[in-house]
């Protein structure tokens, strides 16, 4: 098995840690992450890492069948749990404890090459053997956080030193591990959703909790850029598409209100973004398709125009003319707005 060693040096600047989250399953979250990771690695500018944190239903390994079988997230944090128990009370700060624990478990040894011809790496969910499900259920994520609140933040920073993009596949729903992936780890959050009320209500609550936590905890004043990614959209039914997107309960006005509130803007427009970024429903993908999936590549590449450049979804693309977002021209002061949640007044 090939492990990460000195031939992957630290980057000149830290990379981005992005969590892909869906409130409900079955919306193509893992497929989107795998394909976007593949497209990012094809640029060959710096290594890319994919992390399968959906321990109950691991899926990334199916997109990279050539990747070696290896321990992963489960075994890594089992080792961290043991080290936290051994080192309790021996360090002056949580940050020092987190650094010592990650050094001791040699976190690099859990990474394997996802494929041989690209700078693409994989941290699997685990060995996925007969005892995986039982052991995954026994991991107390809240207990790990309570023992060392800096552990997950420090782990994300370690990964970002070596990889331009770290893409984390989070479990759906409201489990503790999903909260870790969406609130503690990322600098970016991609919300993959099908246009229906269950998905949208769950994401609205998630964004409020994640941005609220970041803005109200002194140690977590870090950027968090949110990208909505509509998926499984039936483009054949144009009237229904328009209703779900722009209706009174549509996803575009909902995300416009949601993000404006999170970032303290009086208003913003996602018109140009959602004109370009939609992943269509493709029945042919139910049985799998080689990457990058040709049927969805246009949607992925459209999303990459904002994502790879680190643009907020309400920003114009650098090459855009007045035709893009001309429904609601964006004031210059909003074009320059950073992507941090507003600090809570003390």
N, C-alpha and C positions, 0 to 999 in steps of 0.2 A: 504494500500500500504506500502511495506517495503522500508524504506529509508536507505541510507548509514549513519551509526552512528559510535560510538567509537569502535564497535566490528570489524572495519576494520582499524587497526592502521597504522601509517606510516611505510613504509618499511625501512630496514637498509640502502639501497641504492636506488636511484631513478630508476624507471622502464623506459621502452622505449615507446615512442609514435610513432606509425607507421601509415602512411596514405596509403590506397589502392586507387589507381587512375587508370582510363582508359580514354584515350582521346575520344574514342567512346563507346557507350553503347552496351549491348548485348554480352559482352565477358566473363561473369561469375565473375565479380569483387566482387559483394556482396556475392555470393555463396562461393567464395574462402575465403573471410574475415570471414564469419560465421563459415565455417568448420575449418579454422586454429585457430580461437578463441576457438572453442570447443576442439580441440586437445591440445591446450596450457592449457586450464582449467583442462583437464583430468590429467595433470601432478601433479596438486594440490600442487604446490610449493608456489604459491601466487595468489591473485585474478587477474582476467583478466576483462577488460572493453571493450565493443564494443560501438562505437559511430556512430549513423546514421546522417551524415551531408549532405546527399542528400535530401534536404528539398522538392525539386520538385517531386521526385519519390522515397519516402521512401520504403525500402525493407527489412531491417533487422528483423522487427517484424514478418514477415512471417516465418522465421526460428525458432522463439521462441514464438509460439502461447500462451504459458502459462504465458508469461511475463505480468505484470499488465499494463493496459492502464494508461498513465501518461503524463504530460507535458514533453517537451524535449528541444532539442537545440534551437528551435524557441522561446519558452517561456523564456528560460534562457537568451538569448541575447536581447530579448525585455526588460527584467528586467534590464540587464546591461545598455541598452540604457537610460532608465529612470534614473538610478543612475549616469551615466556619466553626464547627463544634470544637475542633482541636485548638483553634486560635482565639477563642472568645476571651475578651478582656485583656488582650496582650498588646493592643495598638492604641495610639493616641487619638485616631480619627477613623471614621468609616472609610474614607478614601484610602488611607494607608492599609486598612484591613482588606479592602477589595483588591488592591494591587497585589498584596502578598498572596491572597488566595488564588488569583488568576495566574500568578507566576508559578505557584506550587502545582497546580493541576496541568500545567503545560497545555493551555487551550489550543495551541496551534496544531497539536497532534490529531485533533478531531476533524480537520479539514481535508478533503480529498478533491482531486481534479474531477470536474463534471464531464469534461470531454478533453481529448488530447490536442485538438487543433485550435483551441481558443483559450485566452486567459480567463477561464471561467471555473470557479471553485464552488464546492458544495459542502455545507454542514447539514448532514442528514438529521432526521428526527431521532434516530437511534438505530440499534441493530435490528429492531422489528422482529425479534425472535418470539418464542412462545411465552416469555415472561414480560414482554414489553408493555402490554395493556395494564397489567396489574401494577407494575413499577411506575408507569406514568401516572396512574391514579393516586399513588402514594406520595408523589412530589408535592410538597406544601410550598407553593410559590409565595404566598403571603408570609409564611414563616421565614423563607430565605430573605425576603425584603426586610422583615422586621429585624433579623439578625444582622443585616448589613444593608442599609438603604442605598448605599452607593454602588452596590455590586453590579446591577444591571446597567446603570449609566456608565460605569467604568468599562464593563465588557463591550458595550457599543463603541466607546471611544477607542478601545484597543483594535477592534475590527476596522474602524474608519482610518486608522493609521496606515493600513496596508491595502485597502481596497477603495477604488474610486466610488463604487456603488456597492452597498450591502443591502440586499432585498430580502425582507423577512416575511415569510408566509405565516400569518397568524391564524389561530383558531377562530371560527365564527362564534357569535354569541357573546355572553358576558362573563365568561370564566376568568379566574384570576390570571391565568397565563395570557389571555387576550388583552387584559388591562395592562400587563407588563409590556407587551409588544406594541400597544398603541399609545401608551402614556409615557413610559420610562425610556424606551430604546430610541425612538426615531427622531430624525430631524425633518422627515417628510412622511406623510400619511396618505396613501392611495386608498380611496373608498370605492370598492367595486360593488356595483349594485344593479339589480334588475329593476325596471321602473314599476314598482308596486309599493303599496302603503307599508307593508311589514318591513321591507328593506329600508325605506326612507325614514320611518319613525325611529328605528333602531340606530341609524347613522346619526340622526340629529342629536339623540341623547349621547352618543359616543363622542361627537365633536365637542359638545358642551362640557363633558367630563374631562376630556383630554386637555383642551385649551384652558379650562378652569384650573386644573391641577398645575399646569405649567406656570400660569400667571400668579398663583397664590402661594407657591412654595419657593422660598429663597434659593434653594440649591438647584432648582429646575428651571431657572430663567434661561431657557435655550429655545432656539428657533423651532417652529413646527409649521411647515408648509403643507396645506391640505389640498389634495387633488381629487375631485369626484371623477369616477370613471364608469359611465353607464355601459352596461353589458347586456347581452341577450336581447337586444332591441329588434323587434320585428319591423324591419323597414318596409315590408310589403304592405302593411296597413298604415298608410300615411296619416289618415285622420286620427287614429288612435295614438300614433307617435306624437303628433302635435299636441293632443290633449294631455298626454302624460308629461310632456316636456313643459308646455307653457300654460296649461290650465290653472284654475284657482289652487288646485292641490298638486301642481306639476313640480317636477324635480328642479327645473331651472330657477323659478322664483324661490323655492325652498332653500337651495344652496346659496343663492344670492343673499338672502336674509341671514342665513346661518353664518356665512363667512364674513359678511359685513359686521355682524355683531361680534364675532370672535376677534377680528382685527381692528375694531374701533373705527370703521369707515362709515360715513353717512349713507353710502350706497355703493354698489359695484355692479358691473354687467358681466355675465358669462355667456353672452350671445355668441360672440365669435368662437369662444372655446367649444361650446356645445355644438355649434355648426360643424366643427371639424372632428370633435372627439366623441365618437359613438362606436361601440363594438356590436356589430349585427349578430342576430341569432343565426347560427349555422348548424343545421341538423347533422351535417356530415362530420362535425367534430366530435360527435358523441362517441365514436369509436377510436378517436385519437387521430393525430395528423402530424407529420414531421415538422420540425421547427426550422425557421419561423413559419407559422401557419399561413399559407397563401391567402386563404379566405378572409383573414383578419389583419393581414399585414398593413393595409392602408390605415386602419384604425389605430394600430399600435404606433405607426410612424407619425401619424398626426399627433398623438399624445406625446410622443418623444420630443416634438418641437417645443413644448412647454417644459416638460420634465427634465430633459437633458440640459437645457439652458438655465434651469433653476428659476424660471419665470413663474410668477403667480398666475393662476388660471384666468384672472381678470385683466392681465396685461396683454397688450398688443405684441404680436411677434415682431422681432426686429425688422424683418423684410416686409411686414404688412403695410399696405397702403390704407387710405381712408376707407376702403371697402370693408375691412375687417373691424368689427366692433363699432361700425358707424351708426348703429342703432342708438347707442348711448356713449358718445365720446368720453374718454376718461380724462379728467383733469390731471395736469402734470404732477401735482402734489400726490395724487393717488398712484400715479405710475411709479413714483419713487418710494412708496410705502414699503417698509420691510415686512417680513412675514413672521412676526412675533405676536403672540397673544398680548393684549394689554395687561400691564401689571395692575393688580388690585390695589386700590388706594388704602394706605395704612391709617 
